[in-house]
């Protein structure tokens, strides 16, 4: 099945993970396959697994200047580390999959967020029933548009950071090269990170809740709500429109009508008694 896509010539690299077949920690390179050369339709995707040590070595060989005061690594479009010195020699129990850059280096995470490179994005994870906040790389930065890359000072420490998109041949990718120059992080620096919080189900009896959400929740939980519900403001309005202020008392007019009715009833009873006495 072919689908039209603006990213017909795209390369994507995963974060390091342990392969299910047991070959160790790997990264997966995936590339779109057009229907024909130069076609704007994607016919499929081809993938290739690299053992992480080999992939990290290839990255290091491609940037031999990354030594001494300069350190380099790759992040993906969500700010997760693809390569990093902390992954070298990591054991099987140590997680390297989807590790946020701010988790390893809070100074760098805060700097990239403050510079506008990493933008916060919210989404709902319906599988885990959580509201999650993640980050995406802002490729609309003017520095990226000028192909100069982001170059900014450490917001919480010493040094500078340079970030630029990675293009391999004619293929754009989800990778960004991060270069740290004489970088010193501040251990006391804090950085926002991707996070999730449990979803709070709406109260089906809440008058302010969304009608569709209430209906779905009532159908699922079989909850019952009090049909009559009046706010204090509504009750106060009714009292103001009632002549006696909602005290349920009798007005003078009603009292006079009741007295007249009682007198008429007594007169009828006396007249009836006189009539029956004469008849006997």
C-alpha positions in Angstrom: 0.0 0.0 0.0 1.4 3.4 -1.0 0.8 6.5 1.0 1.7 10.1 0.1 4.2 11.6 2.5 6.3 14.8 2.7 9.1 12.7 4.3 9.6 10.4 1.4 13.4 10.5 1.9 13.7 10.1 5.7 16.1 8.2 7.9 15.1 7.4 11.5 17.3 5.9 14.2 16.0 4.4 17.4 17.4 4.8 20.9 19.5 1.8 22.1 17.6 -1.2 23.4 18.2 -4.9 24.0 17.3 -7.1 21.1 14.8 -9.8 21.8 16.9 -12.4 19.9 19.8 -11.9 22.4 22.4 -10.2 20.3 22.7 -7.4 22.9 22.1 -3.7 22.8 21.2 -2.4 19.4 19.9 0.6 17.5 17.6 0.3 14.5 18.1 2.4 11.4 14.9 2.7 9.3 14.5 4.4 5.9 11.5 5.0 3.7 11.3 3.4 0.3 9.7 5.3 -2.5 7.5 3.5 -5.0 9.9 4.6 -7.8 13.0 6.8 -7.9 12.0 10.4 -7.3 8.4 9.4 -6.4 6.6 11.3 -3.7 4.8 8.1 -2.5 6.2 5.9 0.2 5.9 2.2 -0.7 7.4 0.8 2.5 10.2 1.0 5.1 13.4 -0.9 5.3 15.3 -1.4 8.6 18.7 -2.5 9.7 20.0 -3.3 13.3 23.4 -2.2 14.5 25.0 -3.4 17.7 25.3 -0.3 19.8 29.1 -0.3 20.3 29.6 -0.6 16.6 27.2 2.3 15.9 28.8 4.5 18.5 32.2 3.8 17.0 30.9 4.9 13.5 29.6 8.1 15.0 32.9 8.8 16.8 34.9 8.1 13.6 32.7 10.5 11.7 33.6 13.3 14.2 37.2 12.7 15.2 37.4 16.3 16.5 35.1 15.4 19.4 37.7 14.9 22.0 39.4 16.9 24.8 37.2 19.9 25.6 34.7 18.9 23.0 32.2 16.1 23.6 29.6 14.9 21.0 26.6 12.7 21.0 23.3 12.3 19.2 19.7 12.9 20.3 16.5 12.2 18.5 13.6 14.5 17.7 12.1 14.0 21.2 15.3 14.8 23.1 16.2 11.2 23.8 19.8 10.1 23.7 20.8 7.9 20.8 24.5 7.8 21.7 26.2 9.0 24.9 29.4 8.3 26.8 27.3 7.1 29.8 26.0 4.2 27.6 29.5 2.8 27.1 29.8 -0.5 29.0 26.3 -0.3 30.3 25.1 -3.5 31.8 21.9 -5.3 30.7 20.1 -4.0 33.8 20.9 -0.4 32.9 18.3 1.3 30.8 19.4 3.1 27.6 16.1 3.2 25.8 14.3 6.6 25.7 16.7 8.3 28.2 15.9 12.0 28.1 18.9 14.4 27.7 17.8 16.3 30.8 17.9 13.1 32.9 21.6 12.6 32.2 22.6 16.3 32.2 20.0 18.7 33.9 22.1 21.7 32.9 21.9 20.7 29.3 18.2 19.9 29.5 17.4 23.3 31.0 19.6 25.1 28.4 17.9 23.4 25.4 14.4 24.1 26.8 15.3 27.7 27.6 16.8 28.2 24.2 13.5 27.0 22.6 15.1 23.9 21.0 13.0 21.6 23.1 9.3 22.4 23.2 6.8 20.9 25.6 4.0 18.8 24.1 1.1 17.0 25.8 -0.7 13.9 24.8 -3.0 11.3 26.4 -1.8 7.7 26.7 -5.1 5.8 26.7 -3.3 2.4 27.1 -2.0 3.4 30.5 -4.7 6.0 31.2 -2.3 8.8 31.8 -1.8 12.4 30.7 1.8 12.7 29.5 4.1 15.6 28.8 7.0 15.1 26.4 9.3 17.3 24.3 9.9 17.8 20.6 12.8 19.5 18.8 11.7 22.8 17.3 13.1 22.6 13.8 11.6 26.0 13.0 14.3 27.8 15.0 15.8 30.6 12.9 19.3 29.1 13.5 18.2 25.9 11.9 16.6 27.7 9.0 20.0 29.4 8.3 21.7 26.0 8.6 24.0 27.5 11.3 22.6 25.3 14.0 21.9 26.4 17.6 24.8 27.9 19.5 24.1 29.0 23.0 25.7 29.3 26.5 25.1 27.0 29.4 22.1 28.3 31.3 23.1 26.5 34.5 26.9 26.0 34.5 29.8 26.7 32.2 30.5 26.2 28.5 28.6 26.3 25.3 26.4 23.9 23.3 26.0 23.6 19.6 23.2 21.6 18.0 22.6 20.9 14.4 20.4 18.5 12.4 22.1 15.4 10.9 21.6 14.8 7.1 23.1 11.7 5.6 23.5 12.0 1.8 20.2 13.4 0.6 18.3 11.9 3.5 17.0 14.0 6.4 16.9 12.2 9.7 15.5 12.3 13.2 19.0 12.8 14.6 20.6 15.9 16.0 24.3 16.3 16.8 25.0 17.9 20.1 28.5 19.3 20.7 29.5 20.5 24.1 32.5 22.9 24.4 34.2 23.1 27.8 31.0 22.0 29.4 30.5 21.9 33.1 27.1 21.0 34.5 25.8 22.3 37.8 24.7 19.4 40.0 22.2 21.6 41.7 20.5 22.5 38.4 17.0 21.1 37.8 15.4 20.4 34.5 11.9 19.5 33.4 11.6 16.0 32.0 8.9 14.0 30.3 6.3 12.9 32.9 2.9 11.3 33.2 0.1 11.7 35.6 -3.0 9.4 36.0 -6.1 10.6 34.2 -8.9 11.8 36.6 -12.3 10.6 35.5 -14.9 13.3 35.4 -17.7 13.2 38.0 -20.9 12.0 36.1 -23.0 14.0 38.5 -21.0 17.2 38.1 -23.2 19.8 36.3 -20.1 21.5 34.9 -18.7 18.3 33.3 -18.7 17.7 29.6 -22.0 16.2 28.5 -20.5 13.5 26.3 -18.0 12.5 29.0 -20.8 12.3 31.5 -23.0 10.1 29.3 -20.1 7.7 28.5 -19.2 7.5 32.2 -22.7 6.9 33.3 -23.2 4.2 30.7 -19.9 2.5 31.8 -20.3 2.8 35.6 -24.1 2.6 35.9 -23.9 5.5 38.3 -27.1 7.3 39.3 -27.4 11.0 39.9 -29.9 13.0 41.8 -32.3 14.3 39.1 -33.1 17.5 40.9 -30.2 19.8 41.6 -30.6 23.5 42.2 -27.8 25.9 43.0 -28.0 28.4 45.9 -28.1 31.2 43.3 -31.2 29.7 41.6 -32.9 29.2 45.0 -32.2 32.8 46.0 -33.7 34.0 42.7 -36.9 32.1 43.4 -37.1 33.6 46.9 -36.7 37.1 45.5 -39.7 36.5 43.2 -41.9 35.1 46.0 -43.9 37.8 47.8 -43.1 36.3 51.2 -39.5 35.6 50.4 -39.9 31.9 50.1 -41.0 31.4 53.7 -44.1 29.6 52.7 -46.3 31.8 54.9 -49.8 33.1 54.1 -50.2 36.6 52.7 -52.9 39.0 54.0 -55.0 38.5 51.0 -55.0 34.7 51.4 -55.9 35.1 55.1 -58.9 37.4 54.3 -60.0 34.9 51.6 -59.8 32.1 54.2 -61.9 34.0 56.7 -64.6 34.9 54.2 -64.7 31.3 53.1 -65.1 30.1 56.7 -68.0 32.6 57.3 -69.7 31.5 54.1 -69.4 27.8 55.1 -70.9 28.6 58.6 -73.8 30.5 57.0 -74.6 27.6 54.7 -74.5 25.2 57.6 -76.9 27.4 59.7 -79.3 27.9 56.8 -79.4 24.1 56.2 -80.1 23.4 59.9 -83.0 25.9 59.9 -84.5 24.4 56.7 -84.4 20.9 58.0 -85.9 21.9 61.4 -88.9 23.6 59.7 -89.4 20.6 57.5 -89.7 18.3 60.6 
